[in-house]
Amino acid sequence: MRKPIIFFLYFLSLFGCGNAATTSNVPPVVIAPVAPHSKTSIKEQKLQQLGSINNTVVYEKDLDPQIIAKLSELHNESEQRRLHLLWLGFEDAISKKLLAQEAQRRKISVEALREQEIFANIEKPSDEEIQEFYDQNADQIGIDFETAGSQIRAELTAQRAREAERAFIDQLRESVEIKYNLPINELPRIKFNAGEGPSWGSRNAKVVIVEFSDFQCPYCARASVILKKLSELYPNDLRIEFRNFPLKQHHAAYEAAKAALCANEQGKFWQYHDLLFANSRALGADDLQRYANEVAIDTDKFSKCLASDRPGHLLEKMAALGQQIDIQGTPAIYLNGIQLIGLLPLPIMQALIDNEISNL
């Protein structure tokens, strides 16, 4: 049975921008985290006995470094997926409780509340919208329009219902206080020198986020919004290190990265960074110059910087660092050495940062 079309396309959108070519097979060096929380810490795991030969014990720490690195990677991914699932479950529980409370306040059932506030206000998709969706996604849908049309209509209607419900619940959330207390288990970390490049925040910050990004990657644009919000929430405890990692399949990303580094030379990186992400489909040479004008950069110095070898050399260093830690796509985000599995929601990022701050 073919899966619902929009459901399939939605899950395609959860992943970051992939690197077209594998850069390196060198495993990262794994170090123990600062604050153990799980019953068996990573350091203890490395002392676990796996077996023996002639009464000589073999420990996990005795395994091949590449196997240890892979085990660490799997542990990191599993723990973060557990955390993400807990967050999703908590958000779902909040939504159900808010709907139930509002229904009780109005003295009606939850089903009646949904009908009044959600389903009664949904605009049914037109034939033109269904045709347009099919035309834009025909390659991924893979079946003819006559077969897919009714399914597209049903999925678009369901999508609009979900959007309407989210909007209604967001209104209900405005009148309540929600606190997160997500449990953070011990996570493996990698240790690396982030090198030079644009940064924001104090060098004495308790939490350092290193982000490898690409100005043509839509997921990187989303990451920039979350990281900006985090910088506002943690003005004293957070430092952000931005590292350009333009992917080869993004034809304009390399020149955009050079331009951003030239903007950095004049102390205007973050303003320029925001403009690039806001206009990721317009990154031609004239566009890059126009954005420089918009953030009041000295255009003569900017042009000379672009013509020089400086930004290119710095990008080479950033690419070498990315290869060293085996980055396969963007955004690649490291929080105090913890490699995040994709772009995590803001509340999970806050939970991780709060955990770091409270244990340092």
Salt bridges, closest charged atoms under 4 A:
ASP62 OD1 - LYS61 NZ 3.43
GLU73 OE2 - LYS70 NZ 3.46
GLU77 OE2 - ARG81 NE 3.11
GLU79 OE1 - ARG82 NE 3.13
GLU91 OE1 - ARG173 NH1 2.69
ASP92 OD2 - LYS96 NZ 3.17
GLU102 OE2 - ARG105 NH2 2.63
GLU102 OE2 - ARG106 NE 2.85
GLU117 OE2 - ARG106 NH1 2.87
ASP127 OD1 - ARG153 NH2 2.71
GLU129 OE1 - ARG160 NH2 3.01
GLU165 OE1 - ARG114 NH1 2.69
GLU177 OE2 - LYS179 NZ 3.93
GLU196 OE2 - LYS317 NZ 3.33
ASP214 OD1 - HIS250 ND1 3.08
GLU241 OE2 - ARG239 NE 2.67
GLU241 OE1 - ARG243 NH2 2.62
GLU255 OE1 - LYS258 NZ 3.80
GLU265 OE2 - ARG310 NE 2.82
ASP274 OD2 - LYS228 NZ 3.33
ASP274 OD1 - HIS273 ND1 2.86
ASP287 OD1 - ARG290 NH1 3.02
ASP300 OD2 - LYS304 NZ 3.43
GLU356 OE2 - ARG189 NH2 2.90
